[in-house]
Amino acid sequence: MRIPASTATPRRVSGLRRANMSRQVKQQRRGYAQAVLRALARSQRGRPTPQIQRVLRDALSPLGVRLSPAALQELAAGIAAGRPVELP
């Protein structure tokens, strides 16, 4: 017994929709994380690097952004120095 091709199509389309939605959610989270990083960079400029690292880790973790200690250190040092920063 063969399954008609028209029966299989909605499953494929549904999978594509799910993938597109997942991609869109990922892009939105990344955009939101970038906005959070910019806001933190403005508010934390000039503060000690370890303090900025803690704030960054606490603010970005709920958004699903996990940075290595080296990347976190680099971002915190850039913010403390007043340089423009971006997520890696």
All heavy atoms as an XYZ file, in Angstrom:
672
protein
N       0.845     -1.181      0.000
C       0.000      0.000      0.000
C       0.890      1.243      0.000
O       1.758      1.403      0.841
C      -0.866     -0.027      1.261
C      -1.819      1.095      1.330
S      -2.951      0.740      2.683
C      -3.401      2.354      3.094
N       0.618      2.127     -0.918
C       1.408      3.359     -1.028
C       0.612      4.542     -0.474
O      -0.602      4.598     -0.592
C       1.753      3.633     -2.491
C       2.585      2.505     -3.087
C       3.058      2.901     -4.415
N       4.449      3.295     -4.205
C       5.191      3.851     -5.119
N       4.706      4.109     -6.289
N       6.431      4.165     -4.863
N       1.333      5.468      0.098
C       0.701      6.684      0.615
C       0.765      7.731     -0.483
O       1.831      7.978     -1.053
C       1.439      7.189      1.868
C       1.361      6.133      2.957
C       0.859      8.505      2.349
C       2.199      6.468      4.165
N      -0.356      8.366     -0.807
C      -0.342      9.397     -1.851
C       0.601     10.540     -1.478
O       0.753     10.877     -0.302
C      -1.786      9.889     -1.900
C      -2.598      8.854     -1.207
C      -1.674      8.132     -0.277
N       1.215     11.128     -2.495
C       2.174     12.217     -2.270
C       1.513     13.409     -1.586
O       2.134     14.107     -0.788
C       2.800     12.646     -3.580
N       0.247     13.647     -1.880
C      -0.434     14.801     -1.283
C      -0.577     14.653      0.232
O      -0.653     15.635      0.948
C      -1.811     14.989     -1.920
O      -2.606     13.828     -1.678
N      -0.582     13.431      0.734
C      -0.689     13.206      2.178
C       0.605     13.555      2.889
O       0.597     14.077      4.000
C      -1.041     11.730      2.468
O      -2.180     11.385      1.702
C      -1.325     11.516      3.924
N       1.740     13.323      2.252
C       3.041     13.566      2.872
C       3.424     15.042      2.860
O       4.215     15.481      3.666
C       4.107     12.747      2.172
N       2.881     15.816      1.955
C       3.272     17.214      1.803
C       3.028     18.064      3.049
O       3.921     18.783      3.471
C       2.566     17.846      0.578
O       2.865     17.066     -0.548
C       3.029     19.269      0.357
N       1.858     17.986      3.700
C       1.662     18.850      4.875
C       2.696     18.614      5.975
O       3.092     19.541      6.649
C       0.264     18.469      5.368
C      -0.420     17.923      4.175
C       0.653     17.263      3.355
N       3.143     17.375      6.125
C       4.144     17.088      7.154
C       5.443     17.834      6.847
O       6.071     18.392      7.709
C       4.382     15.582      7.230
C       5.119     15.183      8.475
C       5.176     13.696      8.628
N       3.834     13.175      8.912
C       3.468     11.929      8.773
N       4.319     11.043      8.340
N       2.252     11.541      9.054
N       5.846     17.825      5.575
C       7.070     18.525      5.186
C       6.913     20.034      5.366
O       7.787     20.697      5.889
C       7.408     18.221      3.728
C       8.697     17.472      3.587
C       9.037     17.255      2.166
N       8.067     16.309      1.620
C       7.789     16.162      0.348
N       8.411     16.864     -0.537
N       6.902     15.299     -0.060
N       5.788     20.560      4.948
C       5.538     21.997      5.087
C       5.541     22.368      6.562
O       6.119     23.364      6.961
C       4.201     22.386      4.419
C       3.828     23.813      4.750
C       4.303     22.197      2.920
N       4.922     21.557      7.384
C       4.881     21.812      8.820
C       6.295     21.857      9.400
O       6.609     22.698     10.228
C       4.046     20.724      9.492
O       4.393     20.566     10.812
N       7.147     20.918      8.951
C       8.537     20.902      9.412
C       9.282     22.150      8.988
O      10.077     22.698      9.747
N       9.029     22.619      7.770
C       9.677     23.847      7.294
C       9.206     25.044      8.104
O       9.999     25.914      8.459
C       9.379     24.063      5.809
C      10.089     23.130      4.836
C       9.621     23.389      3.414
C      11.588     23.290      4.941
N       7.914     25.080      8.386
C       7.383     26.187      9.189
C       8.026     26.205     10.566
O       8.376     27.251     11.082
C       5.871     26.046      9.341
C       5.127     26.762      8.274
C       3.660     26.853      8.618
N       2.930     26.651      7.384
C       1.902     25.862      7.220
N       1.416     25.195      8.234
N       1.321     25.743      6.058
N       8.158     25.011     11.147
C       8.759     24.905     12.479
C      10.210     25.387     12.441
O      10.657     26.102     13.335
C       8.685     23.459     12.963
C       8.779     23.332     14.446
C       8.492     21.928     14.943
N       7.208     21.438     14.493
C       7.004     20.261     13.883
N       7.997     19.445     13.688
N       5.813     19.893     13.485
N      10.937     25.013     11.405
C      12.335     25.438     11.276
C      12.423     26.948     11.097
O      13.279     27.603     11.698
C      13.001     24.725     10.110
N      11.532     27.501     10.275
C      11.533     28.955     10.064
C      11.185     29.688     11.348
O      11.783     30.719     11.669
C      10.541     29.338      8.968
C      11.043     28.987      7.598
O      12.245     28.819      7.384
N      10.139     28.850      6.650
N      10.220     29.153     12.088
C       9.829     29.783     13.344
C      10.979     29.716     14.347
O      11.268     30.692     15.037
C       8.594     29.098     13.923
C       7.948     29.893     15.025
S       6.459     29.167     15.752
C       5.699     28.254     14.456
N      11.642     28.575     14.400
C      12.777     28.412     15.308
C      13.889     29.403     14.953
O      14.481     30.026     15.832
C      13.293     26.981     15.218
O      14.437     26.833     15.986
N      14.158     29.562     13.673
C      15.187     30.504     13.212
C      14.799     31.929     13.591
O      15.633     32.711     14.047
C      15.355     30.369     11.702
C      16.572     31.076     11.159
C      16.782     30.836      9.660
N      16.869     29.419      9.337
C      15.964     28.736      8.611
N      14.914     29.355      8.116
N      16.118     27.460      8.373
N      13.517     32.258     13.424
C      13.055     33.603     13.747
C      13.178     33.882     15.246
O      13.619     34.958     15.653
C      11.605     33.769     13.308
C      11.072     35.161     13.535
C       9.638     35.298     13.067
O       8.988     34.316     12.707
N       9.128     36.509     13.072
N      12.810     32.915     16.069
C      12.925     33.083     17.525
C      14.380     33.278     17.911
O      14.706     34.136     18.739
C      12.311     31.868     18.258
C      12.694     31.867     19.726
C      10.801     31.874     18.098
N      15.278     32.496     17.291
C      16.708     32.621     17.576
C      17.219     34.020     17.208
O      17.974     34.637     17.970
C      17.472     31.548     16.791
C      18.924     31.451     17.138
C      19.572     30.303     16.391
C      21.038     30.195     16.718
N      21.675     29.097     15.994
N      16.789     34.537     16.056
C      17.206     35.877     15.634
C      16.662     36.947     16.587
O      17.352     37.905     16.919
C      16.737     36.155     14.212
C      17.492     35.388     13.158
C      16.876     35.555     11.778
O      15.742     36.016     11.629
N      17.623     35.163     10.760
N      15.408     36.767     17.023
C      14.821     37.741     17.941
C      15.557     37.747     19.284
O      15.822     38.804     19.845
C      13.342     37.429     18.165
C      12.479     37.780     16.981
C      11.038     37.328     17.174
O      10.736     36.483     18.006
N      10.156     37.895     16.377
N      15.899     36.554     19.781
C      16.639     36.482     21.048
C      17.999     37.138     20.918
O      18.449     37.839     21.812
C      16.825     35.026     21.470
C      15.646     34.457     22.148
C      15.963     33.095     22.701
N      14.779     32.519     23.296
C      14.613     31.238     23.504
N      15.562     30.391     23.170
N      13.519     30.784     24.041
N      18.667     36.896     19.788
C      19.985     37.501     19.575
C      19.874     39.021     19.496
O      20.685     39.742     20.064
C      20.633     36.940     18.318
C      22.032     37.476     18.116
C      22.888     36.496     17.350
N      24.216     37.013     17.153
C      25.213     36.850     18.009
N      25.013     36.170     19.110
N      26.394     37.351     17.777
N      18.853     39.516     18.816
C      18.635     40.963     18.738
C      18.365     41.560     20.102
O      18.864     42.636     20.443
N      17.561     40.847     20.896
C      17.267     41.321     22.241
C      18.529     41.306     23.099
O      18.775     42.237     23.870
C      16.172     40.456     22.866
C      15.689     40.981     24.193
C      15.043     42.209     24.283
C      15.888     40.262     25.358
C      14.608     42.700     25.503
C      15.462     40.747     26.579
C      14.817     41.961     26.639
O      14.402     42.449     27.852
N      19.343     40.268     22.959
C      20.594     40.178     23.711
C      21.531     41.322     23.323
O      22.206     41.900     24.182
C      21.266     38.834     23.475
N      21.574     41.667     22.029
C      22.405     42.799     21.586
C      21.921     44.098     22.228
O      22.721     44.927     22.667
C      22.353     42.944     20.058
C      23.090     41.879     19.308
C      24.591     42.120     19.277
O      25.160     42.889     20.052
N      25.250     41.423     18.377
N      20.594     44.279     22.296
C      20.036     45.487     22.907
C      20.370     45.547     24.401
O      20.716     46.608     24.923
C      18.527     45.528     22.692
N      20.277     44.399     25.076
C      20.621     44.337     26.500
C      22.096     44.681     26.690
O      22.465     45.428     27.596
C      20.285     42.945     27.083
C      20.911     42.749     28.453
C      18.778     42.746     27.151
N      22.942     44.147     25.809
C      24.381     44.426     25.902
C      24.663     45.920     25.712
O      25.448     46.502     26.465
C      25.145     43.605     24.858
C      26.654     43.796     24.838
C      27.275     43.322     26.149
C      27.263     43.042     23.664
N      24.006     46.552     24.739
C      24.207     47.994     24.520
C      23.779     48.801     25.750
O      24.466     49.730     26.176
C      23.431     48.460     23.290
C      24.101     48.134     21.980
C      23.457     48.876     20.819
N      22.031     48.592     20.694
C      21.527     47.606     19.974
N      22.318     46.798     19.310
N      20.218     47.421     19.903
N      22.633     48.432     26.328
C      22.137     49.150     27.513
C      23.095     48.971     28.694
O      23.389     49.935     29.413
C      20.748     48.651     27.877
N      23.577     47.742     28.874
C      24.536     47.498     29.960
C      25.841     48.246     29.729
O      26.448     48.748     30.668
C      24.809     46.002     30.104
C      23.702     45.192     30.759
C      24.027     43.715     30.690
C      23.498     45.623     32.188
N      26.260     48.317     28.469
C      27.507     49.025     28.160
C      27.391     50.501     28.546
O      28.338     51.082     29.069
C      27.837     48.877     26.679
N      26.217     51.078     28.310
C      26.023     52.486     28.688
C      25.999     52.656     30.204
O      26.600     53.576     30.749
C      24.717     53.014     28.097
C      24.798     53.392     26.653
C      23.573     54.182     26.224
N      22.328     53.447     26.442
C      21.751     52.644     25.556
N      22.323     52.452     24.386
N      20.626     52.037     25.826
N      25.300     51.758     30.888
C      25.102     51.945     32.326
C      26.300     51.487     33.164
O      26.464     51.946     34.297
C      23.845     51.216     32.788
O      24.009     49.821     32.663
N      27.126     50.585     32.646
C      28.224     50.014     33.432
C      29.597     50.605     33.097
O      30.592     50.215     33.691
C      28.284     48.496     33.224
C      27.035     47.762     33.633
C      26.796     47.816     35.126
O      27.702     47.647     35.923
N      25.553     48.073     35.516
N      29.644     51.525     32.153
C      30.921     52.111     31.731
C      31.687     52.679     32.924
O      31.135     53.376     33.764
C      30.641     53.229     30.729
C      31.878     53.773     30.072
C      31.537     54.747     28.974
N      30.817     54.049     27.920
C      29.802     54.578     27.232
N      29.383     55.786     27.493
N      29.215     53.873     26.290
N      32.971     52.302     33.016
C      33.830     52.836     34.056
C      33.821     52.046     35.360
O      34.595     52.339     36.261
N      32.977     51.046     35.453
C      32.932     50.235     36.682
C      34.005     49.151     36.628
O      34.554     48.868     35.574
C      31.556     49.604     36.841
C      30.505     50.652     37.044
C      29.215     50.070     37.453
N      28.232     51.154     37.520
C      27.093     51.066     38.132
N      26.769     49.959     38.754
N      26.269     52.080     38.148
N      34.290     48.507     37.755
C      35.308     47.451     37.774
C      34.903     46.264     36.889
O      33.733     45.874     36.847
C      35.366     47.024     39.238
C      34.692     48.097     40.005
C      33.753     48.789     39.082
N      35.886     45.709     36.209
C      35.645     44.612     35.266
C      34.953     43.408     35.909
O      33.994     42.887     35.325
C      36.974     44.190     34.597
O      37.549     45.339     33.981
C      36.753     43.130     33.553
N      35.358     42.933     37.094
C      34.661     41.780     37.689
C      33.170     42.036     37.942
O      32.342     41.154     37.759
C      35.391     41.541     39.012
C      36.731     42.168     38.827
C      36.520     43.325     37.904
N      32.848     43.257     38.328
C      31.446     43.605     38.566
C      30.662     43.561     37.248
O      29.551     43.034     37.196
C      31.342     44.991     39.186
C      29.915     45.429     39.465
C      29.845     46.845     40.017
O      30.864     47.485     40.236
N      28.639     47.321     40.237
N      31.258     44.089     36.182
C      30.613     44.086     34.873
C      30.422     42.647     34.388
O      29.386     42.311     33.813
C      31.427     44.914     33.855
C      31.483     46.384     34.288
C      30.821     44.798     32.459
C      32.410     47.244     33.465
N      31.414     41.782     34.627
C      31.303     40.377     34.227
C      30.101     39.716     34.890
O      29.353     38.995     34.239
C      32.565     39.608     34.620
C      33.719     39.812     33.682
C      34.918     39.010     34.131
O      35.470     39.250     35.199
N      35.325     38.063     33.311
N      29.921     39.954     36.185
C      28.784     39.358     36.901
C      27.459     39.855     36.326
O      26.532     39.079     36.107
C      28.856     39.675     38.395
C      29.807     38.788     39.159
C      29.647     38.951     40.661
N      29.826     40.329     41.130
C      31.007     40.877     41.403
N      32.111     40.174     41.266
N      31.086     42.121     41.826
N      27.385     41.155     36.082
C      26.148     41.743     35.551
C      25.860     41.175     34.165
O      24.717     40.807     33.859
C      26.244     43.289     35.516
C      25.077     43.891     34.774
C      26.333     43.844     36.923
N      26.887     41.093     33.324
C      26.705     40.535     31.977
C      26.218     39.096     32.038
O      25.262     38.725     31.347
C      28.027     40.581     31.201
C      28.442     41.893     30.580
C      29.847     41.776     30.004
C      27.464     42.303     29.505
N      26.872     38.281     32.831
C      26.500     36.867     32.942
C      25.056     36.731     33.425
O      24.271     35.964     32.870
C      27.460     36.140     33.879
C      27.292     34.644     33.862
C      28.343     33.897     34.689
N      28.686     34.532     35.952
C      29.861     35.123     36.197
N      30.818     35.144     35.295
N      30.092     35.677     37.362
N      24.694     37.508     34.445
C      23.344     37.427     34.995
C      22.280     37.929     34.017
O      21.155     37.433     34.009
C      23.245     38.228     36.303
C      24.071     37.616     37.422
O      24.489     36.436     37.291
O      24.317     38.316     38.425
N      22.631     38.916     33.204
C      21.658     39.486     32.271
C      21.506     38.657     31.000
O      20.406     38.568     30.439
C      22.070     40.915     31.900
N      22.594     38.051     30.530
C      22.536     37.335     29.256
C      22.139     35.867     29.393
O      21.613     35.279     28.447
C      23.877     37.454     28.525
C      24.271     38.869     28.108
C      25.658     38.872     27.483
C      23.255     39.455     27.146
N      22.357     35.268     30.552
C      22.023     33.848     30.745
C      20.544     33.539     30.497
O      20.233     32.568     29.812
C      22.421     33.382     32.138
O      23.814     33.305     32.219
N      19.600     34.323     31.036
C      18.188     34.010     30.776
C      17.809     34.097     29.296
O      16.819     33.518     28.872
C      17.420     35.065     31.573
C      18.379     35.576     32.569
C      19.736     35.434     31.971
N      18.610     34.802     28.505
C      18.331     34.933     27.074
C      18.946     33.791     26.273
O      18.848     33.771     25.046
C      18.886     36.272     26.551
C      18.355     37.513     27.259
C      19.058     38.752     26.742
C      16.853     37.622     27.072
N      19.604     32.875     26.972
C      20.206     31.735     26.282
C      21.584     32.023     25.734
O      22.119     31.248     24.951
N      22.182     33.145     26.126
C      23.519     33.493     25.651
C      24.519     33.042     26.710
O      24.544     33.564     27.815
C      23.657     35.019     25.407
C      25.067     35.369     24.955
C      22.644     35.475     24.386
N      25.313     32.049     26.360
C      26.334     31.535     27.269
C      27.698     31.873     26.680
O      28.030     31.415     25.597
C      26.220     30.019     27.423
C      24.841     29.522     27.779
C      24.610     29.549     29.279
N      23.402     28.831     29.647
C      22.211     29.410     29.760
N      22.074     30.677     29.499
N      21.160     28.711     30.133
N      28.452     32.676     27.381
C      29.766     33.096     26.894
C      30.871     32.420     27.699
O      30.724     32.186     28.896
C      29.901     34.611     27.005
C      28.924     35.439     26.173
C      29.045     36.908     26.530
C      29.159     35.239     24.694
N      31.976     32.158     27.025
C      33.132     31.590     27.716
C      33.686     32.652     28.662
O      33.475     33.855     28.455
C      34.198     31.184     26.704
O      34.760     32.336     26.100
N      34.416     32.229     29.688
C      35.011     33.215     30.610
C      35.913     34.221     29.882
O      35.930     35.400     30.234
C      35.815     32.352     31.580
C      35.118     31.030     31.575
C      34.611     30.861     30.164
N      36.620     33.764     28.858
C      37.504     34.678     28.116
C      36.687     35.726     27.346
O      37.034     36.928     27.339
C      38.386     33.891     27.155
N      35.596     35.294     26.713
C      34.748     36.234     25.965
C      34.080     37.218     26.921
O      33.965     38.415     26.622
C      33.702     35.473     25.161
N      33.651     36.714     28.068
C      33.031     37.567     29.081
C      34.027     38.611     29.588
O      33.695     39.795     29.732
C      32.546     36.689     30.231
C      31.411     37.181     31.087
C      30.202     37.539     30.258
C      31.047     36.121     32.108
N      35.267     38.187     29.832
C      36.331     39.088     30.284
C      36.597     40.168     29.239
O      36.727     41.351     29.574
C      37.605     38.278     30.554
C      38.867     39.103     30.717
C      38.866     39.934     31.993
O      38.208     39.576     32.964
N      39.586     41.021     31.984
N      36.636     39.762     27.981
C      36.908     40.707     26.893
C      35.789     41.745     26.770
O      36.050     42.945     26.629
C      37.059     39.935     25.578
C      37.496     40.784     24.415
C      37.647     39.950     23.150
O      38.054     38.788     23.249
O      37.332     40.487     22.075
N      34.535     41.283     26.840
C      33.407     42.214     26.783
C      33.433     43.176     27.970
O      33.239     44.385     27.807
C      32.084     41.448     26.789
C      31.617     40.834     25.485
C      30.360     40.011     25.713
C      31.353     41.904     24.456
N      33.665     42.642     29.161
C      33.686     43.476     30.369
C      34.804     44.509     30.305
O      34.608     45.672     30.679
C      33.836     42.599     31.609
N      35.965     44.099     29.819
C      37.090     45.045     29.709
C      36.763     46.146     28.700
O      37.077     47.322     28.929
C      38.352     44.300     29.297
N      36.118     45.769     27.597
C      35.725     46.768     26.600
C      34.719     47.758     27.157
O      34.817     48.965     26.923
N      33.750     47.250     27.902
C      32.739     48.130     28.511
C      33.380     49.051     29.536
O      33.113     50.257     29.569
C      31.612     47.292     29.154
C      30.785     46.613     28.058
C      30.727     48.149     30.046
C      29.788     45.600     28.575
N      34.261     48.504     30.375
C      34.923     49.315     31.401
C      35.753     50.438     30.765
O      35.821     51.544     31.301
C      35.808     48.435     32.276
N      36.348     50.132     29.608
C      37.185     51.122     28.938
C      36.364     52.091     28.082
O      36.907     53.071     27.571
C      38.207     50.411     28.053
N      35.067     51.799     27.912
C      34.231     52.687     27.114
C      34.277     52.417     25.628
O      33.822     53.235     24.828
N      34.819     51.258     25.249
C      34.874     50.900     23.834
C      33.540     50.292     23.391
O      32.838     49.673     24.192
C      35.985     49.881     23.576
C      37.375     50.445     23.791
C      38.460     49.487     23.315
N      38.390     48.178     23.950
C      39.096     47.826     25.035
N      39.914     48.692     25.607
N      38.969     46.616     25.542
N      33.199     50.404     22.102
C      31.984     49.747     21.611
C      32.162     48.226     21.632
O      33.239     47.741     21.310
C      31.844     50.243     20.178
C      33.026     51.055     19.860
C      33.842     51.210     21.095
N      31.149     47.506     22.045
C      31.243     46.044     22.155
C      30.091     45.389     21.401
O      29.034     45.985     21.218
C      31.227     45.576     23.626
C      32.484     45.989     24.347
C      30.004     46.073     24.353
N      30.326     44.149     20.964
C      29.315     43.333     20.315
C      29.457     41.902     20.771
O      30.542     41.465     21.141
C      29.478     43.380     18.788
C      28.766     44.543     18.156
C      28.629     44.371     16.655
O      28.410     43.229     16.209
O      28.771     45.369     15.967
N      28.357     41.170     20.726
C      28.418     39.750     21.085
C      29.251     39.006     20.059
O      29.194     39.317     18.874
C      27.007     39.155     21.115
C      26.141     39.558     22.285
C      24.729     39.009     22.105
C      26.723     39.065     23.589
N      30.037     38.031     20.524
C      30.836     37.252     19.567
C      29.953     36.347     18.715
O      28.854     36.063     19.012
C      31.747     36.426     20.465
C      31.228     36.536     21.851
C      30.272     37.674     21.885
